Amino acid sequence: MTNCELLDGNFAEMYQRYSKKLNRMIFNMTKDAYLAEDVVQETFIKAFSKMETIKDSEKIGAWLTVVAKRTAIDYLRKENRYLISPLEDGQLFVESINSSVEQAAELMEIMEAVRLQISGWDSDKRKVFLLKSFHGLKEEEISQQMNIKTGTIKTWIFRSRKSLKEQLRVDLY
């Protein structure tokens, strides 16, 4: 699909091609399905109005991703919310968006407790947990990516969440 094709009325095709991926990415950032939908809609409104600025049609997906992330951050700032994301090595990063120092400190304490808890897990179980919880992948997708049975993935996720919930209750109270 070239820019000319997009500008000639195939904007719907571009939406079909990228909207689900963007929605999942934004949901992983915001943990709010309705906000993710709003951000994706706003992203495509911006894309439609700025389509002429795209010089390389091969980079439309990357361009939409950047627009969506920036739009999500703007929404989160307006709502004084947090952005939580995993780092490459499985560590968790929390960016406070216009929050109070107390809120940021409390969230950092919780995230540190989560990080400490999952650091002791088997690397495969930790990866499954991060892929599900922070990347929003479905069990089937994780199964295919890691070449582990879907039933095993579901069991690990259930047990990981249960263990984490129990441990955090003890550590935080």
PyMOL commands that set and color helices and strands:
alter all, ss='L'
color gray80, all
select helices_A, chain A and resi 3-7+11-30+33-53+57-78+101-119+123-133+139-146+150-172
alter helices_A, ss='H'
color red, helices_A
select strands_A, chain A and resi 82-86+92-96
alter strands_A, ss='S'
color yellow, strands_A
deselect
rebuild
show_as cartoon
